Amino acid sequence: MDVLNNILVIGAIFVDVIIDVPQLPLAGADVSGHLATTSIGGCAYNVYLAGVTQHAAITLLAPIGQGPYADKVRQDFKQRQIPLLCQPTTADNGWDLCLVQPDGERAFVTMTGIEQHWQAEWFQELTMAHYHYCYLSGYELENAAAADVILTALTQLPADHVLLFDASPRVQYLQPSILARLLQPHTLIHCNRDELAYLSSATQFDAQLVDIFQRTQTPVVVTDGANGTYIFDQTGKRHLPSAVVPVVNTIGAGDTHCAGVLTGLQRGWSIDAAVVFGNQLAAQVVQQTSGHLS
């Protein structure tokens, strides 16, 4: 694999505390839960591991801090032989409580940590020009100062790079100035239909797709759960269905889909073939308890 064709995954590593509940609670409700597992997670982690399973040329840049949650992450990295590229000492890693109901739908309560305090020096171990593809999640951009550090570092990517921006549920909280820096040529927007509505001022789905593509001149990929995925580019809109599979939970489905798209593009596939591959990998991960492939 040409070194200039590498994938760089930028993001956070969390400790996931996953609890099974009969249904997601509404305000004022009281439900009983069962501790399913405590595991290492986070969007970037899920993307990276899915890429590794497909033998992608991929690098993970995620801070591992100091504290009890960071110790769990560090132990996991050593067991999996993941390079420890960034180990600041100013805060612990974040963690989240994930409630999962029987049909696989889930809700999160997130306690943030070191991943909200990005520093320019964390990128010094990397040669940014070596990465043609890059993954970035909206979770990393909610803090304006951290977003500025990351987006400034991304200006060092090759001129013909592809930045896959995984909008995430936090996209609604991103500052307009941050979104403006993202919605530029070479940014492949990857989101669901709800997230797309926060990225575009248009009110109808098709108009939103056109609006985003006109700004990025790069394919727009919109996932629609079990219904599959929509693509919009210069040839128009099309829908690629997903396989019907039994769902255990949907944790990591979007992350794994991103990994499939990036891996497909890295292999030189068309955007349609890459999205089909993303659909296939996402269908695998929703059939298991863990939110990542390994």
N, C-alpha and C positions, 0 to 999 in steps of 0.2 A: 504494500500500500504506500503510495506517494505520501511523504510526510506533510505536504501541503494540503492533503485531502483529509486530515484528521478532524475529529469532532471534539469540541471543547464543551463540557457541561459545567455551567456555573450555577451554584445554588447552595442550599442548606441541607444539613443532616439533622434530623430530629429523632427523638425516641418516641415511638408510637405506643400508647397504652390503649388497646382495643377492647371494647366492652360490647358484648351482644345484649340487645334490649328487644323486648317484644314489639315496640314501636318507638319512633323518635318522639321525645316528650315535647308537648306544647308548653307555653308559659303557665306556670303554676302546677304543672303535672308532677307526679311522683311515680317513677317506674323502677322496677327491679332489674338489675343487670348481672351478667356473668362475665368475669374477666376471661377473655379469649386468649390474649397473648400480649406480651410486651416485646416490641421488636424495634430495630433501627429502620427509619424510613425518611421521608422527605422526597419531594419531586425529583430533585437532582439525583438522589441516590437510586430511585426507581428507574430513571432514564439510563443512568450509567450501567446498572446491573443488567438491564434488558439489552443494552448495546453489547456488553461483554458476552452474553449468551449467544449473540449472533456474530461474534468474532470481529466486531467493529474496531477500527483504530480510534480509540476514545480516551479522553483524559477528564478526570473529575477534579474541579477546583471548588472545594467546600471547606469552610473553616471548622476546625475542631478545637474548642476552647479548653478551659480548665474548670473542673467540677464533676459531680457525680454522673451527670448525663453525658458529658464529654468523655469520661472514662469508659462508659459503655460503648460509645461510638468508636473510640480508639481501639478498644479490644476487638470489635467487629472488623475494623479495617485491617488489623494485623492478621486475623484469622482468614480473611478473604484475600490477603496480600494486595490490598488497595494502597497505592502510594499516598503517604501523608505529606501533602504539599503545603498545607497552611495550618499552623498550630499557634494562634494567638493566645495570650494568657489573661485577657481582660474580662472575660465573662464565660459562663457555662453555655453549652448548647441548649437549644430550645427543646420543648417536648409538647406533645398534644394528646388530648383525650379524644378518642374516636368512638362514637356510638353507632352501632350497626344494627339495623333491623333485619328481620328474616329474608326480605326480598333483596338484600344487599345494599339498599340505600343507606347513606350515612351522614353524620354531622360531626363537626370538629369543634373543640375548644383548644386554642393554641396559646401556649406560653412561649413568648419569643426569647431569644438569647443572642449569642455572638453573631448569628447570621444577619442581624439587623445593623451591624456596625462595620461594614466593609471599609477596608483601607487600601489605598493605592499600592502599597508595598506588597500586598498579598499576591499581586500579579507578577512580581519580579522573577518568580521561578519559571515563568512561561515565556516562550517566544511566540507572541500572538500571531505573527505572520505564518506560522506553521498550521493554522487552523482555518480550513475553508468553511466548516460548518460549526455553528455555535448554538447551544440551547440556553435559554434564559426564561425564568418564570416570573410572573407578576408578583409572587410572594416576596421576591428580593428587591422590589422597587417601591414598596410602600413608604419606606423611610427615604425622604428626599435626598439627604446627604449620601446615603449608601447608593441610591440610584445614580447619582451624579458620578460617583467613583466608578461604578460598573460601566456605565454608558461611555464614560471617557476612555476607559481601558479598551472598550470594543472598537474605538476609532483606529486602533492599531491592527485590526484584522485585515486580511488581504482585500483589495478593492472589489473583487468579485465574490466576496463571501456571501453565505446565506445565514442569517440569524433567525432561528425558529423561536418566536416569542409565544410562550405558553401563557395565555392571558390570566388564567386562574380566577377563582371567585373574588380575589382581592382587586381585580382590575377596576372595579367601581370606585375604589378609594385612591387610585393613582392621580397625581396632579396632572392637569392638562399639559403643562410644559414637558413632563416626562413622556406622556403619550405622544406628543408632537415629535419628540426625538426618536421614538420607536417607529412611528408610522411613516417610514421613509423607504426608498428603494432598497432592496436586498433583505427586507424583513418579511419572513413568512409567518403570517398570523395563524396561530393554532388555538382554537377556542371552541366553546359550545354556543348554542344559539342565544342563551341569556347573556353570556359574556360579550358576544358580538354587538349586542344592543348598547353596551356601554362604550364601545369603541367608535361607533358611528352615530351621527346625528339623524340619520334616516330612520324612518319608523317601520318600513316593510323589509322583510328578510332579503329579498332579491336586491333591493336598493342599497341595503347595508353592504352586501357583498360587492356590488359595483363600486360603492364609495371607498371601501378599504382597498380594493385592488387598484383603483385609480391613484391612490396615494402611495402604495408600496410597489406597484408594477411587479409583484411577486405573488405566486398562488396563495389563495386564502383557503384554509382547511377548517371546516366546522364540523365537529362531532355531534351526533344526535343520538347518543346512547345505543340501545339495541337496534335502532333503525339504521345505523351505519354512519356514513360520513359524506358531507358535501364538499366539493371542490369548486372554486371559481378562479379562472385565469383568463387569458386573452381569447380562449376558445369558448368561453361561457361557463355555465353551471352544469354540473352533473352530480349524480348521487351514486355512491358505491355502498351496497348493502353489507351488513355484517352477518356472520354465521349465527344461527340460533343455538345458544348453549345454555346449560344450567348455570345460574349465577349464585355464587357464594357471597361475595361482596364486591363492590365496585372500587375499592381502594386501589389506587395505582393504575387504573384503567387508562386514564388520560395520559399519564406520564409514560406508560408503556407504549401507547399509541405514538406519542412523540418520538420515542426511540426507534420504532419501526419506520416512521417516515424518514428520519435522519439517516438511518442505516441504509434504507433503500436508495436515497439520493446519493449517499456516499458511494454506493455500488454502481452509480451511473444510470439508475433506473429513471423512468418517467415519473412525474408526480403522481399519476394515477396508480402505477405499479407500487410506488412507495406507500401510498395511502392504503391500498389493499393489504400490504404487508403489515402496516400499523393496525388495521382491523383484525388481522389474524393474531398478532401478538396480544392485543387487548382482550380478545376472546379467550386466550389462554389464561391470562392473569385473573379474570373475574371468576374463574372456576376454582380458585384456591383462597385460603384464608389470608396468606401473605399478600402484600401489595406490590411485590416485585418478583420478577423471574430470576432464577439463580440455578 
